[in-house]
């Protein structure tokens, strides 16, 4: 797959941290991997359904939501559509998401895709453990048969982790010179301030992620961080699939012992130092 820098390249005029935001009163939330409350994506199918857990929002309501979805080895859905569009980031395993007639393209951790509402597709998993972060901007999240397909004008995107375009301190002034990198994934069509990106922290990173945003949400995609803040004074280890968020002006203290990838959704200013 060719690198699609047109989709992923970011500039100092489009990246989310350059927008001034009137932030709410500050607050934060942390969910460790052990605290994730698992259920089923389709409760009526029981254990035949992928497991699912909302990290924020409520996938059964008309609201934005971020959730974890876990697939068993060999899972393959029948062709289907969704009533709303979603984004997916692979945390563990190998995932395929495409037109029912497309050949398999297995995407590993750090890979990213978008699924437009109404577009007929299948989803498959091909590892012992398969886990993704799935995000919607409105709900509820529903599955419908292929004969309900419609064209909402969007096109699907599949980006393998090897095709991400990473920028570092030489490209972006807010990044420290100790190995941190950023790859831009998306920018909201309805709100130019809301964007999604991946942050890569090298082993041994010890710094602060300072935020000024009405909405800041982060999911550990790979690796792990030791986390603390003024509201979480006792440091916590946040492994893959852990979550932290904040509103207003807030400082998240982050340390790593291994290379770590963090997905960030934000509508305002943030800075690594």
C-alpha positions as CSV (number, residue, x, y, z in Angstrom):
1,X,0.0,0.0,0.0
2,X,1.4,3.4,-0.9
3,X,1.7,6.0,1.9
4,X,-1.3,8.3,1.8
5,X,0.4,11.4,3.0
6,X,-2.5,13.5,1.7
7,X,-4.7,12.0,4.4
8,X,-2.2,11.8,7.2
9,X,0.2,14.7,6.8
10,X,-0.5,17.5,9.2
11,X,0.5,21.2,9.1
12,X,0.7,23.8,11.8
13,X,-2.5,25.3,10.5
14,X,-4.6,22.2,10.7
15,X,-3.5,20.3,13.7
16,X,-5.8,20.4,16.7
17,X,-3.3,21.8,19.2
18,X,-3.1,25.1,17.4
19,X,-6.8,26.0,18.0
20,X,-7.6,28.3,20.9
21,X,-10.3,26.7,23.0
22,X,-12.5,28.1,25.7
23,X,-12.2,25.2,28.0
24,X,-14.6,24.0,30.7
25,X,-13.8,23.7,34.4
26,X,-11.0,21.1,34.7
27,X,-11.7,17.5,35.6
28,X,-10.3,14.1,34.6
29,X,-11.1,10.4,34.4
30,X,-8.9,7.3,34.4
31,X,-9.9,3.7,33.5
32,X,-7.3,1.0,33.9
33,X,-7.4,-2.2,31.9
34,X,-8.6,-4.1,35.0
35,X,-11.5,-1.7,35.4
36,X,-13.0,-2.2,31.9
37,X,-16.6,-3.4,32.2
38,X,-17.1,-6.0,29.4
39,X,-20.4,-7.0,27.8
40,X,-21.4,-8.0,24.3
41,X,-21.6,-5.9,21.2
42,X,-24.8,-7.7,20.4
43,X,-26.3,-9.0,23.7
44,X,-28.9,-11.1,21.9
45,X,-26.1,-13.3,20.4
46,X,-24.4,-13.9,23.7
47,X,-20.9,-15.3,23.5
48,X,-21.3,-15.6,19.7
49,X,-21.0,-11.8,19.6
50,X,-17.8,-9.9,19.9
51,X,-17.2,-8.6,23.5
52,X,-17.5,-4.9,23.9
53,X,-17.0,-2.2,26.6
54,X,-17.8,1.5,26.5
55,X,-14.8,3.6,27.7
56,X,-16.8,6.8,27.4
57,X,-20.3,7.7,26.1
58,X,-23.0,5.1,25.5
59,X,-23.2,3.1,22.3
60,X,-26.9,2.4,22.8
61,X,-27.8,6.2,22.8
62,X,-27.6,9.0,20.3
63,X,-24.3,10.3,21.5
64,X,-20.6,10.1,20.7
65,X,-18.9,7.0,22.1
66,X,-15.5,5.3,22.4
67,X,-15.5,1.6,23.0
68,X,-13.3,-1.5,23.0
69,X,-14.3,-4.5,20.9
70,X,-12.8,-7.9,21.3
71,X,-12.9,-10.6,18.6
72,X,-12.1,-14.3,18.9
73,X,-9.6,-16.0,16.5
74,X,-11.3,-16.8,13.3
75,X,-14.2,-14.4,13.7
76,X,-15.7,-13.4,10.4
77,X,-18.9,-11.4,10.2
78,X,-21.5,-11.9,7.5
79,X,-21.8,-8.9,5.1
80,X,-23.6,-6.1,6.9
81,X,-23.9,-2.3,7.3
82,X,-24.1,0.2,10.1
83,X,-26.5,3.0,10.6
84,X,-23.6,5.4,11.5
85,X,-20.0,5.8,10.5
86,X,-17.2,4.7,12.8
87,X,-13.4,4.7,13.2
88,X,-11.3,1.7,14.3
89,X,-7.8,1.5,15.7
90,X,-6.2,-2.0,16.1
91,X,-4.8,-2.6,19.6
92,X,-4.1,-6.3,19.4
93,X,-4.1,-9.0,16.8
94,X,-4.8,-8.9,13.1
95,X,-8.0,-7.3,11.6
96,X,-9.6,-7.1,8.2
97,X,-12.4,-4.7,7.3
98,X,-13.5,-4.2,3.7
99,X,-15.9,-4.9,0.9
100,X,-17.2,-8.5,1.1
101,X,-15.5,-9.3,-2.2
102,X,-12.1,-7.8,-1.3
103,X,-9.1,-9.9,-0.6
104,X,-7.9,-10.1,3.0
105,X,-5.6,-7.3,4.2
106,X,-4.7,-8.1,7.8
107,X,-3.9,-5.0,9.8
108,X,-1.8,-5.1,13.0
109,X,-1.6,-2.9,16.1
110,X,-1.6,0.8,15.4
111,X,-3.4,0.4,12.1
112,X,-6.5,2.5,11.4
113,X,-9.7,2.4,9.4
114,X,-12.9,4.2,8.8
115,X,-16.3,2.5,8.0
116,X,-18.9,4.8,6.4
117,X,-22.5,4.4,7.4
118,X,-24.5,2.3,4.9
119,X,-21.5,0.8,3.2
120,X,-21.7,-3.0,2.8
121,X,-18.7,-4.7,4.4
122,X,-17.3,-7.6,6.5
123,X,-15.0,-7.6,9.5
124,X,-12.7,-10.5,10.3
125,X,-10.0,-11.3,12.9
126,X,-7.0,-13.6,12.6
127,X,-5.0,-13.8,15.8
128,X,-5.4,-15.5,19.2
129,X,-6.2,-12.1,20.7
130,X,-7.9,-9.4,18.6
131,X,-8.8,-6.1,20.2
132,X,-9.8,-2.7,18.7
133,X,-10.8,0.8,19.8
134,X,-14.0,1.8,18.0
135,X,-15.3,5.4,18.0
136,X,-18.5,7.0,16.8
137,X,-19.6,10.6,16.7
138,X,-23.3,9.8,17.1
139,X,-25.4,6.8,17.9
140,X,-26.8,4.4,18.6
141,X,-24.4,1.9,17.1
142,X,-26.5,-0.6,15.1
143,X,-25.9,-3.5,12.8
144,X,-28.3,-4.0,9.8
145,X,-28.4,-6.5,6.9
146,X,-26.8,-5.7,3.5
147,X,-30.1,-5.0,1.8
148,X,-30.4,-1.8,3.9
149,X,-27.2,-0.5,2.3
150,X,-27.0,3.2,1.2
151,X,-24.4,5.7,0.0
152,X,-23.7,8.5,2.5
153,X,-21.0,10.0,0.3
154,X,-18.1,8.9,2.4
155,X,-15.3,6.5,1.3
156,X,-13.7,3.9,3.5
157,X,-10.1,4.3,4.5
158,X,-7.7,1.4,5.5
159,X,-4.2,2.5,6.8
160,X,-1.8,-0.2,7.9
161,X,0.5,1.0,10.7
162,X,3.5,0.7,8.3
163,X,2.0,3.5,6.2
164,X,1.5,6.1,8.9
165,X,3.3,9.4,8.4
166,X,5.1,10.3,11.6
167,X,6.3,13.9,12.4
168,X,8.7,14.8,15.2
169,X,10.3,17.8,16.9
170,X,11.9,18.9,13.6
171,X,8.4,19.2,12.1
172,X,6.1,20.3,15.0
173,X,7.2,22.9,17.6
174,X,5.1,21.5,20.5
175,X,7.0,18.1,20.5
176,X,10.0,17.6,22.8
177,X,13.3,16.5,21.3
178,X,13.4,13.2,23.2
179,X,11.8,11.0,20.5
180,X,8.1,11.8,20.7
181,X,6.2,11.7,17.4
182,X,2.7,12.4,16.1
183,X,0.6,11.0,13.2
184,X,-2.6,12.7,12.2
185,X,-5.6,10.4,11.4
186,X,-8.7,12.6,10.9
187,X,-10.3,16.0,11.3
188,X,-14.0,16.4,11.9
189,X,-16.0,17.8,9.0
190,X,-18.5,19.4,11.4
191,X,-16.0,20.9,13.8
192,X,-12.5,21.8,12.6
193,X,-11.3,21.8,16.1
194,X,-12.0,18.1,16.8
195,X,-9.3,15.8,15.5
196,X,-7.8,12.4,16.1
197,X,-4.1,11.5,16.2
198,X,-1.6,9.0,17.4
199,X,1.2,9.9,19.7
200,X,4.3,7.7,19.8
201,X,6.5,7.9,23.0
202,X,9.9,6.3,23.0
203,X,11.1,4.1,25.9
204,X,12.2,6.2,28.8
205,X,10.0,9.2,28.1
206,X,9.3,11.2,31.2
207,X,7.2,14.3,30.7
208,X,3.8,16.1,30.9
209,X,1.0,16.1,28.4
210,X,-0.6,19.5,29.0
211,X,-4.1,20.0,27.7
212,X,-6.5,22.9,27.2
213,X,-9.7,21.4,25.7
214,X,-13.4,20.9,26.2
215,X,-12.8,17.3,25.1
216,X,-9.6,15.4,25.5
217,X,-9.7,11.6,25.4
218,X,-6.8,9.2,25.2
219,X,-6.5,5.4,24.8
220,X,-3.3,3.4,25.2
221,X,-2.9,1.4,22.0
222,X,0.4,-0.3,22.6
223,X,3.0,-0.4,25.3
224,X,2.2,1.1,28.7
225,X,2.5,4.3,30.7
226,X,3.0,5.2,34.4
227,X,0.4,7.9,34.9
228,X,-0.3,10.6,37.5
229,X,-2.0,13.9,37.8
230,X,-3.2,16.4,40.4
231,X,-6.4,14.2,40.7
232,X,-4.5,10.9,40.5
233,X,-1.7,11.5,42.9
234,X,-0.8,7.8,43.4
235,X,0.8,6.7,40.0
236,X,-1.1,4.1,38.0
237,X,0.2,1.7,35.4
238,X,-2.0,2.1,32.3
239,X,-1.5,-0.9,30.0
240,X,-2.9,-1.3,26.5
241,X,-6.7,-0.5,26.3
242,X,-6.5,1.8,29.3
243,X,-8.1,5.2,29.1
244,X,-7.6,8.7,30.5
245,X,-9.4,12.0,29.7
246,X,-9.8,15.5,30.9
247,X,-11.7,18.8,30.3
248,X,-10.3,22.3,30.8
249,X,-6.7,23.1,31.5
250,X,-5.1,19.9,32.8
251,X,-1.7,18.2,33.1
252,X,-1.2,14.5,32.6
253,X,2.1,13.2,33.9
254,X,3.4,10.3,31.7
255,X,6.4,8.0,32.0
256,X,7.3,5.0,29.7
257,X,9.6,2.0,30.0
258,X,8.9,0.8,26.4
259,X,7.8,2.4,23.2
260,X,4.1,3.4,23.6
261,X,1.4,4.4,21.2
262,X,-1.5,6.6,22.4
263,X,-4.6,7.5,20.5
264,X,-5.9,11.0,21.2
265,X,-9.2,12.7,20.4
266,X,-9.2,16.4,21.2
267,X,-10.9,19.6,20.3
268,X,-8.3,21.9,21.8
269,X,-4.7,22.7,22.6
270,X,-2.3,20.1,23.9
271,X,1.4,20.1,24.4
272,X,4.2,17.5,25.3
273,X,7.1,18.7,27.4
